[in-house]
Amino acid sequence: MSMSMGNVMDLKITHEKLNGTHYLELEGEVQSYTAPKLKKILDPLSEKTKQDIIIDVEKIDFIDSVGLGVFAGVLRSTNRNNSTLMLRGMTNRVRRLFEVTGLIEMVEASKNKKTISFLS
């Protein structure tokens, strides 16, 4: 099942479910105008138990505090529900945003440094 969420202001979200894992690809900006659409998609996924959610953030140009708040909220929800949240393709720019805000302390880099997964 593949479905594209289309352009929401400056954010394109593509969502696909394969073998029980949810794959999302984000392109554009995750900011105050686009973050609610991302939250609307991620919240129900993160509230289910034992879900695997992989988000490709390689094509993200910008994330503001509202966007970072969406990721933090989804992290808390996945932890409560024994689910896994992974960020794939984190660029240096996005990584710096996570570092400046302290969110990077909540993540663990995988061996290939291309995938970031939130800690439980």
Z-matrix of the N, CA and C atoms (Angstrom, degrees):
N
C 1 1.450
C 2 1.525 1 107.86
N 3 1.283 2 116.48 1 119.23
C 4 1.455 3 120.93 2 179.34
C 5 1.508 4 108.00 3 -126.02
N 6 1.334 5 114.65 4 135.24
C 7 1.451 6 116.58 5 177.31
C 8 1.504 7 108.71 6 -146.86
N 9 1.302 8 115.38 7 139.89
C 10 1.450 9 120.67 8 179.80
C 11 1.515 10 108.04 9 -103.60
N 12 1.318 11 115.90 10 133.84
C 13 1.451 12 120.89 11 -179.10
C 14 1.519 13 111.44 12 -85.60
N 15 1.338 14 117.30 13 -6.87
C 16 1.452 15 120.75 14 176.54
C 17 1.512 16 113.14 15 74.49
N 18 1.303 17 114.57 16 -173.91
C 19 1.456 18 120.43 17 -179.45
C 20 1.515 19 110.60 18 -82.59
N 21 1.290 20 115.33 19 128.46
C 22 1.449 21 122.15 20 173.75
C 23 1.515 22 104.37 21 -120.56
N 24 1.319 23 116.79 22 102.23
C 25 1.459 24 121.49 23 -172.71
C 26 1.532 25 108.11 24 53.91
N 27 1.310 26 118.14 25 -105.09
C 28 1.457 27 122.02 26 -178.18
C 29 1.524 28 111.97 27 -115.55
N 30 1.323 29 118.86 28 29.34
C 31 1.460 30 121.66 29 -178.54
C 32 1.521 31 109.97 30 -134.53
N 33 1.332 32 114.78 31 124.65
C 34 1.461 33 120.90 32 173.93
C 35 1.522 34 106.89 33 -106.81
N 36 1.329 35 116.61 34 129.87
C 37 1.462 36 122.22 35 -179.67
C 38 1.523 37 108.03 36 -122.93
N 39 1.332 38 115.57 37 123.31
C 40 1.459 39 120.85 38 174.96
C 41 1.524 40 106.68 39 -113.79
N 42 1.335 41 116.00 40 131.77
C 43 1.468 42 121.83 41 -176.55
C 44 1.518 43 108.87 42 -126.45
N 45 1.313 44 115.58 43 129.30
C 46 1.451 45 121.75 44 177.90
C 47 1.522 46 108.39 45 -138.68
N 48 1.323 47 116.41 46 141.87
C 49 1.465 48 120.91 47 176.44
C 50 1.521 49 108.20 48 -115.96
N 51 1.337 50 115.24 49 121.73
C 52 1.462 51 121.84 50 178.74
C 53 1.519 52 109.05 51 -130.19
N 54 1.322 53 116.44 52 126.90
C 55 1.473 54 121.95 53 177.35
C 56 1.522 55 112.38 54 50.02
N 57 1.312 56 117.28 55 39.98
C 58 1.454 57 121.58 56 176.41
C 59 1.520 58 115.15 57 83.33
N 60 1.321 59 118.03 58 -4.14
C 61 1.460 60 121.68 59 179.04
C 62 1.518 61 109.64 60 -103.54
N 63 1.327 62 115.81 61 134.20
C 64 1.460 63 121.72 62 177.99
C 65 1.524 64 108.84 63 -92.20
N 66 1.319 65 115.97 64 124.23
C 67 1.461 66 122.48 65 177.75
C 68 1.521 67 108.36 66 -112.28
N 69 1.308 68 116.30 67 125.68
C 70 1.459 69 120.61 68 176.00
C 71 1.521 70 108.50 69 -122.73
N 72 1.324 71 115.18 70 141.15
C 73 1.451 72 120.82 71 174.02
C 74 1.522 73 107.12 72 -120.82
N 75 1.323 74 115.41 73 128.36
C 76 1.454 75 121.41 74 -179.34
C 77 1.522 76 108.91 75 -110.11
N 78 1.328 77 115.47 76 140.33
C 79 1.454 78 119.97 77 177.72
C 80 1.523 79 108.77 78 -141.51
N 81 1.319 80 116.08 79 124.07
C 82 1.457 81 120.76 80 178.90
C 83 1.507 82 111.99 81 118.96
N 84 1.326 83 115.52 82 -134.96
C 85 1.463 84 121.87 83 -176.07
C 86 1.523 85 111.36 84 -117.82
N 87 1.333 86 115.17 85 137.48
C 88 1.462 87 120.87 86 172.91
C 89 1.526 88 104.96 87 -109.07
N 90 1.334 89 114.67 88 97.47
C 91 1.464 90 120.91 89 -175.18
C 92 1.528 91 109.11 90 -139.99
N 93 1.307 92 115.91 91 -175.41
C 94 1.467 93 120.51 92 -170.01
C 95 1.530 94 114.09 93 -54.66
N 96 1.320 95 118.46 94 -30.45
C 97 1.466 96 120.19 95 -179.85
C 98 1.520 97 113.27 96 -85.10
N 99 1.332 98 117.15 97 -28.45
C 100 1.461 99 120.26 98 -176.71
C 101 1.530 100 113.56 99 -101.36
N 102 1.313 101 117.39 100 -21.55
C 103 1.467 102 121.58 101 -177.21
C 104 1.535 103 113.18 102 -58.54
N 105 1.345 104 119.51 103 -38.08
C 106 1.473 105 117.99 104 179.56
C 107 1.529 106 113.45 105 -59.65
N 108 1.334 107 117.94 106 -35.00
C 109 1.466 108 120.47 107 178.33
C 110 1.530 109 110.43 108 -67.30
N 111 1.322 110 116.79 109 -41.48
C 112 1.464 111 120.75 110 177.04
C 113 1.526 112 110.34 111 -64.19
N 114 1.312 113 116.35 112 -43.67
C 115 1.468 114 121.87 113 178.49
C 116 1.525 115 110.88 114 -60.27
N 117 1.322 116 116.68 115 -40.65
C 118 1.465 117 121.55 116 -179.45
C 119 1.530 118 111.49 117 -62.02
N 120 1.325 119 116.90 118 -32.17
C 121 1.459 120 121.17 119 178.77
C 122 1.524 121 111.15 120 -82.64
N 123 1.346 122 116.95 121 -44.46
C 124 1.462 123 120.80 122 -174.15
C 125 1.523 124 114.44 123 -76.18
N 126 1.319 125 118.19 124 -35.67
C 127 1.466 126 119.88 125 -177.14
C 128 1.527 127 113.05 126 -56.04
N 129 1.343 128 119.13 127 -51.34
C 130 1.471 129 117.74 128 179.92
C 131 1.533 130 112.95 129 -62.52
N 132 1.329 131 117.23 130 -34.84
C 133 1.471 132 119.93 131 178.76
C 134 1.522 133 110.71 132 -66.32
N 135 1.327 134 116.51 133 -43.02
C 136 1.469 135 120.62 134 -176.44
C 137 1.524 136 112.71 135 -73.99
N 138 1.315 137 117.26 136 -18.42
C 139 1.466 138 120.96 137 -179.13
C 140 1.519 139 112.62 138 -84.92
N 141 1.330 140 117.24 139 -9.38
C 142 1.466 141 120.91 140 176.43
C 143 1.518 142 108.55 141 -86.19
N 144 1.331 143 115.95 142 148.91
C 145 1.461 144 118.96 143 -179.04
C 146 1.520 145 111.41 144 -80.08
N 147 1.322 146 114.06 145 146.28
C 148 1.461 147 123.93 146 174.75
C 149 1.526 148 112.96 147 52.88
N 150 1.317 149 116.38 148 48.31
C 151 1.461 150 122.10 149 175.39
C 152 1.524 151 109.49 150 -99.00
N 153 1.308 152 117.17 151 144.60
C 154 1.454 153 122.57 152 171.72
C 155 1.520 154 106.85 153 -107.54
N 156 1.325 155 115.40 154 121.59
C 157 1.460 156 121.67 155 -178.75
C 158 1.518 157 107.59 156 -123.83
N 159 1.324 158 116.24 157 121.40
C 160 1.462 159 121.88 158 177.98
C 161 1.518 160 107.73 159 -117.89
N 162 1.332 161 115.45 160 124.04
C 163 1.464 162 120.69 161 -177.89
C 164 1.518 163 108.67 162 -117.26
N 165 1.328 164 115.73 163 121.37
C 166 1.459 165 121.13 164 176.21
C 167 1.530 166 107.54 165 -87.56
N 168 1.328 167 115.95 166 116.81
C 169 1.470 168 121.54 167 -177.17
C 170 1.529 169 112.54 168 -111.10
N 171 1.328 170 116.06 169 13.23
C 172 1.465 171 120.36 170 -176.04
C 173 1.525 172 112.80 171 -60.25
N 174 1.334 173 117.52 172 -31.27
C 175 1.470 174 120.78 173 -176.67
C 176 1.529 175 112.92 174 -98.13
N 177 1.336 176 116.20 175 17.21
C 178 1.467 177 120.52 176 176.12
C 179 1.519 178 108.29 177 -81.23
N 180 1.334 179 115.67 178 125.92
C 181 1.464 180 121.58 179 179.72
C 182 1.519 181 112.30 180 -90.94
N 183 1.334 182 116.41 181 -28.98
C 184 1.458 183 120.53 182 -171.97
C 185 1.517 184 109.69 183 -158.69
N 186 1.330 185 116.01 184 141.41
C 187 1.465 186 122.06 185 172.31
C 188 1.522 187 106.45 186 -134.99
N 189 1.341 188 116.77 187 128.59
C 190 1.464 189 119.35 188 175.06
C 191 1.527 190 109.38 189 -100.52
N 192 1.322 191 116.35 190 -174.45
C 193 1.466 192 120.58 191 -176.10
C 194 1.528 193 112.04 192 -63.24
N 195 1.324 194 117.34 193 -32.36
C 196 1.470 195 119.95 194 178.09
C 197 1.532 196 109.39 195 -67.17
N 198 1.317 197 116.60 196 -42.59
C 199 1.459 198 121.00 197 177.79
C 200 1.518 199 112.19 198 -63.12
N 201 1.337 200 116.41 199 -43.28
C 202 1.459 201 120.08 200 177.01
C 203 1.521 202 110.68 201 -62.70
N 204 1.329 203 116.18 202 -34.74
C 205 1.464 204 120.81 203 176.95
C 206 1.513 205 112.30 204 -63.20
N 207 1.339 206 117.21 205 -35.54
C 208 1.466 207 120.55 206 176.88
C 209 1.526 208 109.71 207 -62.48
N 210 1.347 209 116.63 208 -46.74
C 211 1.462 210 119.98 209 179.18
C 212 1.528 211 111.35 210 -62.38
N 213 1.326 212 117.79 211 -41.17
C 214 1.468 213 121.58 212 178.90
C 215 1.532 214 110.73 213 -63.45
N 216 1.323 215 117.17 214 -42.05
C 217 1.464 216 121.20 215 179.35
C 218 1.520 217 112.49 216 -65.36
N 219 1.324 218 115.79 217 -41.17
C 220 1.461 219 120.23 218 178.70
C 221 1.523 220 109.67 219 -66.43
N 222 1.318 221 116.65 220 -37.74
C 223 1.467 222 121.23 221 175.95
C 224 1.519 223 110.96 222 -57.13
N 225 1.330 224 116.27 223 -50.05
C 226 1.473 225 119.92 224 179.87
C 227 1.527 226 111.03 225 -60.38
N 228 1.309 227 116.80 226 -42.27
C 229 1.455 228 121.24 227 -178.21
C 230 1.530 229 112.00 228 -67.27
N 231 1.329 230 116.85 229 -43.02
C 232 1.468 231 118.66 230 178.70
C 233 1.520 232 111.02 231 -65.11
N 234 1.320 233 117.43 232 -37.55
C 235 1.467 234 120.44 233 178.07
C 236 1.523 235 111.19 234 -63.11
N 237 1.336 236 116.88 235 -42.73
C 238 1.467 237 120.91 236 179.00
C 239 1.524 238 112.14 237 -62.57
N 240 1.329 239 116.16 238 -29.75
C 241 1.459 240 120.75 239 -172.50
C 242 1.529 241 114.00 240 -107.77
N 243 1.333 242 116.70 241 20.02
C 244 1.469 243 121.09 242 179.34
C 245 1.523 244 112.64 243 53.05
N 246 1.310 245 116.54 244 39.35
C 247 1.453 246 122.02 245 178.16
C 248 1.515 247 109.75 246 -107.42
N 249 1.322 248 116.25 247 170.76
C 250 1.453 249 122.36 248 -179.06
C 251 1.518 250 109.64 249 -121.02
N 252 1.322 251 115.99 250 133.07
C 253 1.461 252 122.19 251 175.69
C 254 1.514 253 107.89 252 -121.30
N 255 1.319 254 116.48 253 125.47
C 256 1.462 255 120.94 254 178.04
C 257 1.513 256 109.39 255 -126.55
N 258 1.333 257 115.63 256 140.92
C 259 1.452 258 121.91 257 173.43
C 260 1.514 259 107.19 258 -109.36
N 261 1.301 260 116.07 259 125.01
C 262 1.465 261 121.59 260 -177.37
C 263 1.529 262 109.09 261 -111.63
N 264 1.338 263 115.72 262 142.40
C 265 1.451 264 120.65 263 174.53
C 266 1.519 265 114.07 264 75.79
N 267 1.315 266 116.60 265 31.90
C 268 1.462 267 120.13 266 -178.30
C 269 1.531 268 109.65 267 -67.16
N 270 1.320 269 116.60 268 119.37
C 271 1.457 270 121.76 269 179.06
C 272 1.529 271 109.78 270 -78.41
N 273 1.312 272 116.10 271 166.08
C 274 1.469 273 120.36 272 177.65
C 275 1.524 274 111.01 273 -59.43
N 276 1.324 275 116.93 274 -38.40
C 277 1.468 276 121.54 275 -179.53
C 278 1.531 277 111.02 276 -62.78
N 279 1.320 278 116.52 277 -47.60
C 280 1.470 279 120.63 278 179.96
C 281 1.527 280 109.61 279 -68.08
N 282 1.324 281 116.39 280 -41.01
C 283 1.468 282 119.85 281 178.59
C 284 1.531 283 110.56 282 -58.44
N 285 1.332 284 117.42 283 -41.95
C 286 1.468 285 120.72 284 178.95
C 287 1.525 286 111.23 285 -60.99
N 288 1.327 287 117.28 286 -38.30
C 289 1.472 288 120.04 287 177.50
C 290 1.525 289 110.52 288 -62.11
N 291 1.333 290 116.63 289 -41.60
C 292 1.455 291 120.40 290 178.03
C 293 1.529 292 110.92 291 -66.49
N 294 1.329 293 116.78 292 -34.92
C 295 1.466 294 120.49 293 178.65
C 296 1.527 295 111.37 294 -69.29
N 297 1.322 296 116.79 295 -46.75
C 298 1.467 297 121.51 296 -177.80
C 299 1.524 298 111.03 297 -60.77
N 300 1.321 299 117.06 298 -37.39
C 301 1.459 300 121.06 299 -177.60
C 302 1.526 301 113.30 300 -85.91
N 303 1.326 302 117.02 301 -8.61
C 304 1.459 303 120.07 302 -178.25
C 305 1.519 304 113.81 303 86.78
N 306 1.334 305 117.81 304 -3.42
C 307 1.464 306 119.79 305 179.38
C 308 1.521 307 112.01 306 -67.35
N 309 1.322 308 116.65 307 -24.27
C 310 1.465 309 119.36 308 -179.06
C 311 1.527 310 110.87 309 -62.97
N 312 1.321 311 116.57 310 -27.10
C 313 1.463 312 120.25 311 177.56
C 314 1.521 313 111.25 312 -65.78
N 315 1.319 314 117.02 313 -19.14
C 316 1.460 315 121.50 314 -179.79
C 317 1.529 316 111.62 315 -92.90
N 318 1.319 317 116.66 316 0.98
C 319 1.458 318 119.22 317 -177.53
C 320 1.514 319 110.54 318 -120.07
N 321 1.314 320 114.64 319 160.46
C 322 1.455 321 121.41 320 179.55
C 323 1.525 322 107.58 321 -128.48
N 324 1.317 323 117.06 322 125.36
C 325 1.464 324 120.73 323 179.25
C 326 1.522 325 109.66 324 -75.70
N 327 1.308 326 115.86 325 137.19
C 328 1.464 327 119.45 326 176.81
C 329 1.523 328 109.49 327 -79.47
N 330 1.305 329 116.58 328 175.51
C 331 1.455 330 122.09 329 -175.73
C 332 1.528 331 112.86 330 -57.88
N 333 1.338 332 116.87 331 -36.83
C 334 1.456 333 118.38 332 -176.66
C 335 1.529 334 112.91 333 -87.41
N 336 1.316 335 117.25 334 -0.81
C 337 1.464 336 123.30 335 178.03
C 338 1.526 337 113.09 336 58.82
N 339 1.313 338 117.56 337 11.24
C 340 1.457 339 122.12 338 177.68
C 341 1.522 340 110.31 339 -98.93
N 342 1.309 341 116.58 340 -20.57
C 343 1.448 342 120.76 341 -177.67
C 344 1.517 343 108.99 342 -118.13
N 345 1.303 344 116.62 343 132.62
C 346 1.449 345 122.41 344 176.69
C 347 1.524 346 106.66 345 -115.72
N 348 1.320 347 116.76 346 130.18
C 349 1.459 348 118.58 347 178.17
C 350 1.513 349 108.93 348 -121.37
N 351 1.311 350 116.88 349 139.56
C 352 1.452 351 120.94 350 178.66
C 353 1.515 352 109.70 351 -71.36
N 354 1.314 353 115.93 352 140.55
C 355 1.462 354 120.74 353 177.63
C 356 1.511 355 111.18 354 -77.14
N 357 1.306 356 116.47 355 154.71
C 358 1.467 357 120.97 356 176.63
C 359 1.511 358 109.68 357 -79.52
